[in-house]
Amino acid sequence: MAERSWPVLNRLMGVHTWLYRNSGGRIGQHVPFVRAPMLLLDHVGARSGVHRTAALLYVPDGDNVAIIASKGGHPQHPAWYHNLKANPETTAWWKGEKRRVRAREAEGEERERLWRLMADAYPEYENYQRRTNRRIPVVVLEPA
């Protein structure tokens, strides 16, 4: 994606986030042609301390949910991933509810199982992994 298109995408995601929150999750939780639902992840800038929100696809896993730090296959991890590493205690919105969560990175068999679930729900993740040399992290949000 061309760098100049990021401001447009960011503006659209801002509208999406606003609709999601203000509709209690009735608008924005599901995206056409994507099986995985979306959540809103609140995070605090590791260096800036600025509060931000990211709209991300997720899959449920018992009481937890899994999200993918793909950034569309870019060489660097997304900012929210670095922010969660520095500040893992946060909140996330899904199914119309704001929940307190603690983020951690999945490893080993758990990572592989959750990656497969996410890739089944959104096959584009496999293409993202092929585009980059980094191993795309799978992040688990657990109730805090």
NUMARVO-625791 format. One record per atom (N, C-alpha, C): atom name; x, y, z. Coordinates in nm, 2 decimals, padded with zeros to 4 digits, always signed. Example, Ala and Ser with C-alpha at 12.3 -4.5 7.8 and 13.67 -1.06 7.14 Angstrom:
% residues 2
+------+--------+--------+--------+
| site |      X |      Y |      Z |
+------+--------+--------+--------+
|    N | +01.32 | -00.57 | +00.78 |
|   CA | +01.23 | -00.45 | +00.78 |
|    C | +01.32 | -00.33 | +00.78 |
|    N | +01.28 | -00.22 | +00.71 |
|   CA | +01.37 | -00.11 | +00.71 |
|    C | +01.29 | +00.00 | +00.79 |
+------+--------+--------+--------+
END
This chain:
% residues 144
+------+--------+--------+--------+
| site |      X |      Y |      Z |
+------+--------+--------+--------+
|    N | +00.09 | -00.12 | +00.00 |
|   CA | +00.00 | +00.00 | +00.00 |
|    C | +00.09 | +00.12 | +00.00 |
|    N | +00.06 | +00.22 | -00.08 |
|   CA | +00.14 | +00.34 | -00.09 |
|    C | +00.13 | +00.42 | +00.04 |
|    N | +00.24 | +00.48 | +00.08 |
|   CA | +00.25 | +00.55 | +00.20 |
|    C | +00.15 | +00.67 | +00.21 |
|    N | +00.12 | +00.73 | +00.09 |
|   CA | +00.02 | +00.84 | +00.10 |
|    C | -00.12 | +00.80 | +00.13 |
|    N | -00.15 | +00.67 | +00.12 |
|   CA | -00.28 | +00.62 | +00.14 |
|    C | -00.31 | +00.60 | +00.29 |
|    N | -00.20 | +00.59 | +00.38 |
|   CA | -00.22 | +00.57 | +00.52 |
|    C | -00.31 | +00.67 | +00.59 |
|    N | -00.29 | +00.80 | +00.56 |
|   CA | -00.38 | +00.90 | +00.62 |
|    C | -00.53 | +00.87 | +00.60 |
|    N | -00.56 | +00.83 | +00.47 |
|   CA | -00.70 | +00.80 | +00.44 |
|    C | -00.75 | +00.67 | +00.52 |
|    N | -00.66 | +00.57 | +00.52 |
|   CA | -00.69 | +00.45 | +00.60 |
|    C | -00.71 | +00.48 | +00.75 |
|    N | -00.62 | +00.57 | +00.80 |
|   CA | -00.63 | +00.60 | +00.94 |
|    C | -00.76 | +00.68 | +00.97 |
|    N | -00.80 | +00.76 | +00.88 |
|   CA | -00.93 | +00.84 | +00.90 |
|    C | -01.05 | +00.74 | +00.90 |
|    N | -01.04 | +00.65 | +00.80 |
|   CA | -01.15 | +00.55 | +00.80 |
|    C | -01.16 | +00.46 | +00.92 |
|    N | -01.04 | +00.42 | +00.97 |
|   CA | -01.04 | +00.34 | +01.10 |
|    C | -01.09 | +00.43 | +01.22 |
|    N | -01.06 | +00.56 | +01.21 |
|   CA | -01.12 | +00.65 | +01.32 |
|    C | -01.27 | +00.65 | +01.32 |
|    N | -01.33 | +00.65 | +01.20 |
|   CA | -01.47 | +00.65 | +01.18 |
|    C | -01.52 | +00.52 | +01.23 |
|    N | -01.46 | +00.41 | +01.19 |
|   CA | -01.49 | +00.27 | +01.23 |
|    C | -01.50 | +00.26 | +01.38 |
|    N | -01.39 | +00.31 | +01.45 |
|   CA | -01.38 | +00.30 | +01.59 |
|    C | -01.49 | +00.38 | +01.66 |
|    N | -01.52 | +00.50 | +01.61 |
|   CA | -01.63 | +00.58 | +01.67 |
|    C | -01.76 | +00.51 | +01.65 |
|    N | -01.79 | +00.45 | +01.54 |
|   CA | -01.91 | +00.38 | +01.51 |
|    C | -01.92 | +00.26 | +01.61 |
|    N | -01.82 | +00.18 | +01.62 |
|   CA | -01.81 | +00.07 | +01.70 |
|    C | -01.85 | +00.10 | +01.85 |
|    N | -01.78 | +00.20 | +01.90 |
|   CA | -01.80 | +00.24 | +02.04 |
|    C | -01.94 | +00.30 | +02.06 |
|    N | -01.98 | +00.38 | +01.98 |
|   CA | -02.11 | +00.45 | +02.00 |
|    C | -02.23 | +00.37 | +01.97 |
|    N | -02.21 | +00.26 | +01.90 |
|   CA | -02.32 | +00.17 | +01.87 |
|    C | -02.32 | +00.05 | +01.97 |
|    N | -02.23 | +00.05 | +02.06 |
|   CA | -02.22 | -00.06 | +02.16 |
|    C | -02.18 | -00.19 | +02.09 |
|    N | -02.10 | -00.18 | +01.97 |
|   CA | -02.06 | -00.29 | +01.90 |
|    C | -02.15 | -00.35 | +01.79 |
|    N | -02.27 | -00.29 | +01.78 |
|   CA | -02.37 | -00.33 | +01.68 |
|    C | -02.32 | -00.30 | +01.54 |
|    N | -02.25 | -00.19 | +01.53 |
|   CA | -02.19 | -00.15 | +01.40 |
|    C | -02.04 | -00.16 | +01.41 |
|    N | -01.98 | -00.24 | +01.32 |
|   CA | -01.83 | -00.24 | +01.32 |
|    C | -01.77 | -00.37 | +01.37 |
|    N | -01.85 | -00.45 | +01.44 |
|   CA | -01.80 | -00.58 | +01.49 |
|    C | -01.77 | -00.68 | +01.38 |
|    N | -01.85 | -00.67 | +01.27 |
|   CA | -01.84 | -00.76 | +01.16 |
|    C | -01.81 | -00.68 | +01.03 |
|    N | -01.71 | -00.74 | +00.96 |
|   CA | -01.67 | -00.67 | +00.83 |
|    C | -01.72 | -00.77 | +00.72 |
|    N | -01.77 | -00.71 | +00.61 |
|   CA | -01.82 | -00.79 | +00.50 |
|    C | -01.71 | -00.88 | +00.45 |
|    N | -01.74 | -01.01 | +00.42 |
|   CA | -01.65 | -01.10 | +00.36 |
|    C | -01.53 | -01.15 | +00.45 |
|    N | -01.54 | -01.12 | +00.58 |
|   CA | -01.44 | -01.16 | +00.67 |
|    C | -01.51 | -01.24 | +00.78 |
|    N | -01.46 | -01.36 | +00.81 |
|   CA | -01.53 | -01.45 | +00.91 |
|    C | -01.49 | -01.40 | +01.05 |
|    N | -01.37 | -01.35 | +01.07 |
|   CA | -01.34 | -01.31 | +01.21 |
|    C | -01.40 | -01.18 | +01.25 |
|    N | -01.45 | -01.17 | +01.37 |
|   CA | -01.51 | -01.04 | +01.41 |
|    C | -01.40 | -00.94 | +01.45 |
|    N | -01.44 | -00.82 | +01.47 |
|   CA | -01.34 | -00.71 | +01.51 |
|    C | -01.36 | -00.67 | +01.66 |
|    N | -01.25 | -00.63 | +01.72 |
|   CA | -01.25 | -00.57 | +01.85 |
|    C | -01.18 | -00.44 | +01.84 |
|    N | -01.19 | -00.36 | +01.95 |
|   CA | -01.12 | -00.24 | +01.96 |
|    C | -01.02 | -00.26 | +02.08 |
|    N | -00.89 | -00.24 | +02.05 |
|   CA | -00.79 | -00.26 | +02.15 |
|    C | -00.74 | -00.12 | +02.19 |
|    N | -00.75 | -00.09 | +02.32 |
|   CA | -00.69 | +00.04 | +02.37 |
|    C | -00.55 | +00.01 | +02.41 |
|    N | -00.46 | +00.10 | +02.38 |
|   CA | -00.32 | +00.09 | +02.42 |
|    C | -00.26 | +00.22 | +02.44 |
|    N | -00.15 | +00.22 | +02.52 |
|   CA | -00.08 | +00.35 | +02.56 |
|    C | +00.05 | +00.35 | +02.50 |
|    N | +00.09 | +00.46 | +02.43 |
|   CA | +00.22 | +00.47 | +02.37 |
|    C | +00.33 | +00.44 | +02.46 |
|    N | +00.42 | +00.35 | +02.42 |
|   CA | +00.53 | +00.31 | +02.51 |
|    C | +00.62 | +00.43 | +02.54 |
|    N | +00.65 | +00.52 | +02.45 |
|   CA | +00.73 | +00.63 | +02.47 |
|    C | +00.65 | +00.76 | +02.49 |
|    N | +00.54 | +00.77 | +02.41 |
|   CA | +00.46 | +00.90 | +02.42 |
|    C | +00.36 | +00.91 | +02.53 |
|    N | +00.31 | +00.79 | +02.58 |
|   CA | +00.21 | +00.79 | +02.68 |
|    C | +00.07 | +00.82 | +02.63 |
|    N | +00.06 | +00.84 | +02.49 |
|   CA | -00.07 | +00.88 | +02.43 |
|    C | -00.16 | +00.76 | +02.42 |
|    N | -00.28 | +00.77 | +02.46 |
|   CA | -00.38 | +00.67 | +02.45 |
|    C | -00.43 | +00.66 | +02.31 |
|    N | -00.44 | +00.53 | +02.26 |
|   CA | -00.48 | +00.51 | +02.12 |
|    C | -00.57 | +00.39 | +02.12 |
|    N | -00.64 | +00.37 | +02.01 |
|   CA | -00.73 | +00.25 | +01.99 |
|    C | -00.70 | +00.20 | +01.85 |
|    N | -00.69 | +00.06 | +01.84 |
|   CA | -00.67 | -00.01 | +01.72 |
|    C | -00.79 | -00.10 | +01.70 |
|    N | -00.85 | -00.10 | +01.58 |
|   CA | -00.95 | -00.20 | +01.54 |
|    C | -00.88 | -00.32 | +01.48 |
|    N | -00.90 | -00.44 | +01.54 |
|   CA | -00.83 | -00.56 | +01.50 |
|    C | -00.93 | -00.68 | +01.49 |
|    N | -00.90 | -00.77 | +01.39 |
|   CA | -00.97 | -00.89 | +01.39 |
|    C | -00.93 | -00.98 | +01.51 |
|    N | -01.02 | -01.07 | +01.55 |
|   CA | -00.98 | -01.16 | +01.66 |
|    C | -01.05 | -01.29 | +01.65 |
|    N | -01.00 | -01.39 | +01.72 |
|   CA | -01.08 | -01.51 | +01.73 |
|    C | -01.09 | -01.54 | +01.88 |
|    N | -01.20 | -01.59 | +01.93 |
|   CA | -01.22 | -01.63 | +02.07 |
|    C | -01.14 | -01.76 | +02.10 |
|    N | -01.09 | -01.77 | +02.22 |
|   CA | -01.02 | -01.89 | +02.26 |
|    C | -01.05 | -01.91 | +02.41 |
|    N | -01.17 | -01.97 | +02.44 |
|   CA | -01.22 | -01.98 | +02.58 |
|    C | -01.25 | -01.84 | +02.63 |
|    N | -01.20 | -01.80 | +02.75 |
|   CA | -01.22 | -01.67 | +02.80 |
|    C | -01.13 | -01.57 | +02.74 |
|    N | -01.03 | -01.61 | +02.66 |
|   CA | -00.93 | -01.52 | +02.60 |
|    C | -00.97 | -01.49 | +02.45 |
|    N | -00.90 | -01.40 | +02.39 |
|   CA | -00.91 | -01.37 | +02.25 |
|    C | -00.77 | -01.36 | +02.19 |
|    N | -00.75 | -01.40 | +02.07 |
|   CA | -00.62 | -01.39 | +02.00 |
|    C | -00.63 | -01.28 | +01.89 |
|    N | -00.52 | -01.21 | +01.88 |
|   CA | -00.51 | -01.11 | +01.77 |
|    C | -00.37 | -01.13 | +01.71 |
|    N | -00.36 | -01.07 | +01.59 |
|   CA | -00.24 | -01.09 | +01.51 |
|    C | -00.17 | -00.96 | +01.48 |
|    N | -00.04 | -00.95 | +01.51 |
|   CA | +00.04 | -00.83 | +01.49 |
|    C | +00.10 | -00.83 | +01.35 |
|    N | +00.01 | -00.83 | +01.25 |
|   CA | +00.06 | -00.85 | +01.11 |
|    C | +00.11 | -00.72 | +01.04 |
|    N | +00.04 | -00.61 | +01.07 |
|   CA | +00.07 | -00.48 | +01.00 |
|    C | +00.08 | -00.50 | +00.85 |
|    N | -00.01 | -00.59 | +00.80 |
|   CA | -00.02 | -00.62 | +00.65 |
|    C | +00.11 | -00.68 | +00.59 |
|    N | +00.19 | -00.74 | +00.67 |
|   CA | +00.31 | -00.80 | +00.62 |
|    C | +00.43 | -00.70 | +00.61 |
|    N | +00.42 | -00.58 | +00.67 |
|   CA | +00.53 | -00.49 | +00.67 |
|    C | +00.65 | -00.54 | +00.75 |
|    N | +00.77 | -00.49 | +00.73 |
|   CA | +00.89 | -00.54 | +00.80 |
|    C | +00.89 | -00.52 | +00.95 |
|    N | +00.81 | -00.41 | +01.00 |
|   CA | +00.81 | -00.38 | +01.14 |
|    C | +00.68 | -00.43 | +01.20 |
|    N | +00.69 | -00.45 | +01.33 |
|   CA | +00.56 | -00.48 | +01.41 |
|    C | +00.48 | -00.36 | +01.42 |
|    N | +00.35 | -00.37 | +01.43 |
|   CA | +00.26 | -00.25 | +01.45 |
|    C | +00.29 | -00.18 | +01.58 |
|    N | +00.26 | -00.05 | +01.59 |
|   CA | +00.29 | +00.02 | +01.71 |
|    C | +00.22 | -00.04 | +01.83 |
|    N | +00.09 | -00.08 | +01.81 |
|   CA | +00.02 | -00.13 | +01.92 |
|    C | +00.09 | -00.25 | +01.99 |
|    N | +00.16 | -00.33 | +01.91 |
|   CA | +00.23 | -00.45 | +01.96 |
|    C | +00.34 | -00.40 | +02.06 |
|    N | +00.42 | -00.30 | +02.01 |
|   CA | +00.52 | -00.25 | +02.10 |
|    C | +00.46 | -00.18 | +02.23 |
|    N | +00.35 | -00.12 | +02.21 |
|   CA | +00.28 | -00.05 | +02.32 |
|    C | +00.24 | -00.16 | +02.42 |
|    N | +00.18 | -00.27 | +02.37 |
|   CA | +00.14 | -00.38 | +02.47 |
|    C | +00.25 | -00.44 | +02.54 |
|    N | +00.37 | -00.45 | +02.47 |
|   CA | +00.49 | -00.51 | +02.54 |
|    C | +00.53 | -00.43 | +02.66 |
|    N | +00.52 | -00.29 | +02.64 |
|   CA | +00.55 | -00.20 | +02.75 |
|    C | +00.44 | -00.19 | +02.85 |
|    N | +00.32 | -00.19 | +02.81 |
|   CA | +00.20 | -00.17 | +02.90 |
|    C | +00.10 | -00.28 | +02.87 |
|    N | +00.12 | -00.40 | +02.92 |
|   CA | +00.03 | -00.51 | +02.88 |
|    C | -00.11 | -00.51 | +02.95 |
|    N | -00.13 | -00.43 | +03.06 |
|   CA | -00.26 | -00.42 | +03.12 |
|    C | -00.34 | -00.31 | +03.04 |
|    N | -00.45 | -00.34 | +02.99 |
|   CA | -00.53 | -00.25 | +02.91 |
|    C | -00.67 | -00.28 | +02.90 |
|    N | -00.75 | -00.23 | +02.81 |
|   CA | -00.89 | -00.26 | +02.79 |
|    C | -00.91 | -00.29 | +02.64 |
|    N | -01.01 | -00.37 | +02.62 |
|   CA | -01.05 | -00.40 | +02.48 |
|    C | -01.20 | -00.41 | +02.48 |
|    N | -01.26 | -00.38 | +02.36 |
|   CA | -01.40 | -00.38 | +02.34 |
|    C | -01.43 | -00.49 | +02.25 |
|    N | -01.52 | -00.59 | +02.29 |
|   CA | -01.57 | -00.68 | +02.19 |
|    C | -01.71 | -00.73 | +02.24 |
|    N | -01.79 | -00.77 | +02.15 |
|   CA | -01.93 | -00.81 | +02.17 |
|    C | -02.00 | -00.70 | +02.25 |
|    N | -01.97 | -00.57 | +02.22 |
|   CA | -02.03 | -00.46 | +02.28 |
|    C | -01.99 | -00.43 | +02.42 |
|    N | -01.89 | -00.49 | +02.48 |
|   CA | -01.85 | -00.47 | +02.61 |
|    C | -01.70 | -00.43 | +02.62 |
|    N | -01.68 | -00.34 | +02.71 |
|   CA | -01.54 | -00.30 | +02.74 |
|    C | -01.49 | -00.39 | +02.85 |
|    N | -01.37 | -00.45 | +02.83 |
|   CA | -01.32 | -00.55 | +02.93 |
|    C | -01.18 | -00.52 | +02.96 |
|    N | -01.14 | -00.54 | +03.08 |
|   CA | -01.00 | -00.53 | +03.13 |
|    C | -00.93 | -00.65 | +03.09 |
|    N | -00.81 | -00.64 | +03.02 |
|   CA | -00.73 | -00.75 | +02.97 |
|    C | -00.59 | -00.73 | +03.00 |
|    N | -00.51 | -00.84 | +03.00 |
|   CA | -00.37 | -00.84 | +03.00 |
|    C | -00.32 | -00.91 | +02.88 |
|    N | -00.23 | -00.85 | +02.81 |
|   CA | -00.18 | -00.90 | +02.68 |
|    C | -00.05 | -00.98 | +02.70 |
|    N | -00.04 | -01.09 | +02.63 |
|   CA | +00.09 | -01.17 | +02.63 |
|    C | +00.11 | -01.23 | +02.49 |
|    N | +00.23 | -01.26 | +02.46 |
|   CA | +00.25 | -01.32 | +02.33 |
|    C | +00.24 | -01.47 | +02.34 |
|    N | +00.17 | -01.53 | +02.24 |
|   CA | +00.16 | -01.68 | +02.24 |
|    C | +00.29 | -01.74 | +02.19 |
|    N | +00.32 | -01.85 | +02.24 |
|   CA | +00.45 | -01.92 | +02.19 |
|    C | +00.41 | -02.07 | +02.17 |
|    N | +00.50 | -02.13 | +02.10 |
|   CA | +00.50 | -02.28 | +02.08 |
|    C | +00.37 | -02.33 | +02.02 |
|    N | +00.32 | -02.44 | +02.07 |
|   CA | +00.20 | -02.50 | +02.02 |
|    C | +00.08 | -02.41 | +02.03 |
|    N | +00.07 | -02.33 | +02.13 |
|   CA | -00.04 | -02.23 | +02.15 |
|    C | -00.04 | -02.13 | +02.03 |
|    N | +00.08 | -02.08 | +02.00 |
|   CA | +00.09 | -01.99 | +01.89 |
|    C | +00.04 | -02.05 | +01.76 |
|    N | +00.09 | -02.17 | +01.73 |
|   CA | +00.06 | -02.24 | +01.61 |
|    C | -00.09 | -02.27 | +01.59 |
|    N | -00.15 | -02.31 | +01.70 |
|   CA | -00.30 | -02.34 | +01.70 |
|    C | -00.38 | -02.21 | +01.68 |
|    N | -00.34 | -02.10 | +01.75 |
|   CA | -00.41 | -01.97 | +01.73 |
|    C | -00.38 | -01.91 | +01.59 |
|    N | -00.26 | -01.93 | +01.54 |
|   CA | -00.23 | -01.88 | +01.41 |
|    C | -00.32 | -01.95 | +01.31 |
|    N | -00.34 | -02.08 | +01.32 |
|   CA | -00.42 | -02.15 | +01.23 |
|    C | -00.57 | -02.11 | +01.24 |
|    N | -00.62 | -02.08 | +01.36 |
|   CA | -00.76 | -02.04 | +01.37 |
|    C | -00.77 | -01.90 | +01.31 |
|    N | -00.68 | -01.81 | +01.33 |
|   CA | -00.68 | -01.68 | +01.26 |
|    C | -00.67 | -01.69 | +01.11 |
|    N | -00.58 | -01.77 | +01.06 |
|   CA | -00.57 | -01.78 | +00.92 |
|    C | -00.69 | -01.85 | +00.85 |
|    N | -00.75 | -01.94 | +00.92 |
|   CA | -00.88 | -01.99 | +00.87 |
|    C | -00.99 | -01.89 | +00.87 |
|    N | -00.99 | -01.80 | +00.96 |
|   CA | -01.09 | -01.69 | +00.97 |
|    C | -01.06 | -01.58 | +00.87 |
|    N | -00.93 | -01.56 | +00.84 |
|   CA | -00.89 | -01.45 | +00.76 |
|    C | -00.76 | -01.50 | +00.68 |
|    N | -00.78 | -01.57 | +00.57 |
|   CA | -00.66 | -01.63 | +00.50 |
|    C | -00.56 | -01.53 | +00.45 |
|    N | -00.59 | -01.40 | +00.45 |
|   CA | -00.48 | -01.31 | +00.40 |
|    C | -00.36 | -01.30 | +00.50 |
|    N | -00.38 | -01.35 | +00.62 |
|   CA | -00.27 | -01.35 | +00.72 |
|    C | -00.15 | -01.44 | +00.66 |
|    N | -00.18 | -01.54 | +00.59 |
|   CA | -00.08 | -01.63 | +00.53 |
|    C | +00.00 | -01.55 | +00.43 |
|    N | -00.07 | -01.46 | +00.35 |
|   CA | +00.00 | -01.38 | +00.25 |
|    C | +00.09 | -01.27 | +00.32 |
|    N | +00.04 | -01.22 | +00.43 |
|   CA | +00.11 | -01.12 | +00.51 |
|    C | +00.24 | -01.18 | +00.56 |
|    N | +00.24 | -01.31 | +00.61 |
|   CA | +00.36 | -01.38 | +00.66 |
|    C | +00.46 | -01.40 | +00.54 |
|    N | +00.41 | -01.43 | +00.42 |
|   CA | +00.50 | -01.45 | +00.31 |
|    C | +00.57 | -01.32 | +00.27 |
|    N | +00.51 | -01.20 | +00.29 |
|   CA | +00.56 | -01.08 | +00.26 |
|    C | +00.68 | -01.03 | +00.35 |
|    N | +00.69 | -01.08 | +00.46 |
|   CA | +00.79 | -01.03 | +00.56 |
|    C | +00.88 | -01.14 | +00.61 |
|    N | +01.00 | -01.10 | +00.65 |
|   CA | +01.09 | -01.19 | +00.71 |
|    C | +01.07 | -01.21 | +00.86 |
|    N | +01.00 | -01.12 | +00.92 |
|   CA | +00.97 | -01.13 | +01.07 |
|    C | +00.86 | -01.24 | +01.09 |
|    N | +00.87 | -01.30 | +01.20 |
|   CA | +00.77 | -01.40 | +01.24 |
|    C | +00.65 | -01.31 | +01.30 |
|    N | +00.54 | -01.31 | +01.24 |
|   CA | +00.43 | -01.23 | +01.29 |
|    C | +00.38 | -01.28 | +01.42 |
|    N | +00.37 | -01.20 | +01.52 |
|   CA | +00.33 | -01.24 | +01.66 |
|    C | +00.18 | -01.26 | +01.67 |
|    N | +00.15 | -01.36 | +01.75 |
|   CA | +00.01 | -01.38 | +01.79 |
|    C | +00.00 | -01.34 | +01.94 |
|    N | -00.09 | -01.25 | +01.96 |
|   CA | -00.11 | -01.19 | +02.10 |
|    C | -00.24 | -01.24 | +02.16 |
|    N | -00.23 | -01.28 | +02.28 |
|   CA | -00.34 | -01.33 | +02.36 |
|    C | -00.39 | -01.22 | +02.46 |
|    N | -00.52 | -01.19 | +02.46 |
|   CA | -00.57 | -01.10 | +02.56 |
|    C | -00.65 | -01.18 | +02.66 |
|    N | -00.60 | -01.18 | +02.78 |
|   CA | -00.66 | -01.26 | +02.89 |
|    C | -00.74 | -01.17 | +02.98 |
|    N | -00.85 | -01.21 | +03.05 |
|   CA | -00.91 | -01.13 | +03.14 |
|    C | -00.82 | -01.09 | +03.25 |
|    N | -00.82 | -00.96 | +03.29 |
|   CA | -00.73 | -00.91 | +03.40 |
|    C | -00.81 | -00.90 | +03.53 |
+------+--------+--------+--------+
END
